[in-house]
Amino acid sequence: MRIKANRNPLSGSAFYPWFCRRPALVLLAAVALMVLGAGPPEVKRVRVPSAKVRAWFPAESELVGMPLDEFEALVRSAEEGAERLTLRREPRLLRARHEVRWESGALIGRSELQVEGVAARATTLALSPWSPAIDPDSPSALALRIGGDSQTAVRIDPGELTSTITLA
């Protein structure tokens, strides 16, 4: 009687399923499926008799009733928001924090801007109507831009979607 030892799953033995022998292929297929599924969630409208609603959802689900037109408006708003995120061409100011102190007869301040940029290219964010007085020798002066219309703006570099810019 001959006894065979178990073989390594990556060795190509017929005993193991194909996905154990080709883990890189499985990983590639999983990543491709995730990328194809990216995007806003699709709403599937299903009519369910009110007597059977509890059977369609888990017992701990919080069910909220709303009129159909209100629900459709909510769905449209979500779809428009998702579309705006993909089509955004200009940076957006998320938060501004300013600190100022009176020192030797002058206001000395610092501003911190949290900005959502555009990943594809460098852009500028208009600071209108705010116009900071920045010392030209300050490192933060490099981020400032003044357009032909005399509007002050700050440069947003490509790459990071959210960045913090400090002006002092």
C-alpha angles and dihedrals in degrees: 000000000000123000120203120209119231112265129227111271090230094051096084099253115164087228092076126065118255094253091061090055095048110038093157091057091050091050092049092050091049092051091048091052091050093051093048090051093053117116139065117328115262117235114225113198113215125175112221125180110247091239091061100043094100090055092057097055133051114265094249094053117120106227118203121191122211137164115272095242091052090050092049090050089052091050092048091050092051092048092049090049092051090049092050090054092055095043099043109134101169130061119252130216109233100176139356123199121186130189125185136175135183110240126172093336096313135094111241115191148169130204128198117198122193107202135184105216137193111263097210102059146001113272140169131243115214113232093199126172089018114078114184122206103226126181105243090222091056117106090233090061088076090069094053123095129187115204129212088263089058091249116147116230137169124231117243114200120218122250112051114071093209122034138164120227121194120204116189 
